[in-house]
Amino acid sequence: MAVTVLCGKIAKTIQKQELDEITAKFGKICIDIGTGDGRNIYRKAKNDKETFYIGLDPVKDNMEEIAVKIAKKPEKGGLDNALLVISTAENLPDELCGIADRVTVLFPWGVLLEGIVKPEEEFINAVKKAAKNGAEFEFITTYSANCEENMMEIRGMPELSLDYFNGEYKEKLRQFGLTVLNTELLDNEFVKGFDSKWARRLAFGRKRDFYRITGIIG
Ligand SMILES: C[S@@+](CC[C@H](N)C(=O)[O-])C[C@H]1O[C@@H](n2cnc3c(N)ncnc32)[C@H](O)[C@@H]1O
């Protein structure tokens, strides 16, 4: 088995041993599932040199610009603590299993949103698989009948509220092996602190409620 990574614009496969060598000198590993354009993990990696950041997304083209930046020399913005992986959550490469101290899913959409928010076992299992036992997880999500009525109807999405996340959701995650420790209601201002094009579109668009759910795996 091998994991497909983006080196600049080139997709190449690396083996587990190579991945272990690349990450060995870092105290912690964070995996961001559905990373989009990779800008969120780029910023985090730049500000936290002790942690190795892995962004995972099936859409190679969206990650190319940041992959090119990561591959540059350090003085030109290059980083040795960030890597972009081409994969879906459901097909998490074996090489990424059990390595993360922290797993994040930020502002998901489509099937990933459905999998995290309903929640569906297949997607929560992907979070679990990536993590070490006792690792932290963080999900941030937003949608509402005001802005996404059609999507909610088509996908059969629950209405979001702190009651939902503290009640039914918390219990389902517990059954899947994740312990929710905190749920927060946040606003557009909070999301202005993220860098991805998608996060910025949400942050600077209509006023929204954002929910942040954090906890531990296991
Ligand atoms: C709204 S976008 C970007 C979210 C990103 N975290 C951000 O903050 O910009 C959602 C991302 O989820 C990715 N995605 C869709 N299905 C996925 C799946 N099954 N597994 C992992 N990522 C998926 C999409 O390619 C897309 O880049």
The ligand as an SDF file (V2000), in Angstrom:
LIG
                    3D

 27 29  0  0  0  0  0  0  0  0999 V2000
  -16.4740   23.0590    1.5950 C   0  0  0  0  0  0  0  0  0  0  0  0
  -15.1120   22.3230    1.0160 S   0  0  0  0  0  0  0  0  0  0  0  0
  -13.6690   22.8260    1.8730 C   0  0  0  0  0  0  0  0  0  0  0  0
  -13.6460   22.7220    3.3240 C   0  0  0  0  0  0  0  0  0  0  0  0
  -12.2770   23.0750    3.8710 C   0  0  0  0  0  0  0  0  0  0  0  0
  -12.0890   22.3820    5.1120 N   0  0  0  0  0  0  0  0  0  0  0  0
  -12.1340   24.5640    4.0530 C   0  0  0  0  0  0  0  0  0  0  0  0
  -12.1950   25.0340    5.1790 O   0  0  0  0  0  0  0  0  0  0  0  0
  -11.9680   25.2480    3.0530 O   0  0  0  0  0  0  0  0  0  0  0  0
  -15.3620   20.6450    1.4770 C   0  0  0  0  0  0  0  0  0  0  0  0
  -14.2680   19.7540    0.9690 C   0  0  0  0  0  0  0  0  0  0  0  0
  -14.5850   18.4170    1.2650 O   0  0  0  0  0  0  0  0  0  0  0  0
  -14.0360   17.6200    0.2450 C   0  0  0  0  0  0  0  0  0  0  0  0
  -14.6960   16.3150    0.2350 N   0  0  0  0  0  0  0  0  0  0  0  0
  -15.8440   15.9770   -0.3870 C   0  0  0  0  0  0  0  0  0  0  0  0
  -16.0970   14.6880   -0.1930 N   0  0  0  0  0  0  0  0  0  0  0  0
  -15.1160   14.2030    0.5860 C   0  0  0  0  0  0  0  0  0  0  0  0
  -14.8310   12.9240    1.1360 C   0  0  0  0  0  0  0  0  0  0  0  0
  -15.6400   11.9030    0.8970 N   0  0  0  0  0  0  0  0  0  0  0  0
  -13.7180   12.7810    1.8730 N   0  0  0  0  0  0  0  0  0  0  0  0
  -12.8970   13.8260    2.1020 C   0  0  0  0  0  0  0  0  0  0  0  0
  -13.1160   15.0610    1.6060 N   0  0  0  0  0  0  0  0  0  0  0  0
  -14.2040   15.2430    0.8570 C   0  0  0  0  0  0  0  0  0  0  0  0
  -14.2690   18.4230   -1.0090 C   0  0  0  0  0  0  0  0  0  0  0  0
  -13.4030   18.0400   -2.0650 O   0  0  0  0  0  0  0  0  0  0  0  0
  -14.0380   19.8340   -0.5280 C   0  0  0  0  0  0  0  0  0  0  0  0
  -12.7250   20.2760   -0.7660 O   0  0  0  0  0  0  0  0  0  0  0  0
  1  2  1  0
  2  3  1  0
  2 10  1  0
  3  4  1  0
  4  5  1  0
  5  6  1  0
  5  7  1  0
  7  8  2  0
  7  9  1  0
 10 11  1  0
 11 12  1  0
 11 26  1  0
 12 13  1  0
 13 14  1  0
 13 24  1  0
 14 15  1  0
 14 23  1  0
 15 16  2  0
 16 17  1  0
 17 18  1  0
 17 23  2  0
 18 19  1  0
 18 20  2  0
 20 21  1  0
 21 22  2  0
 22 23  1  0
 24 25  1  0
 24 26  1  0
 26 27  1  0
M  CHG  2   2   1   9  -1
M  END
$$$$
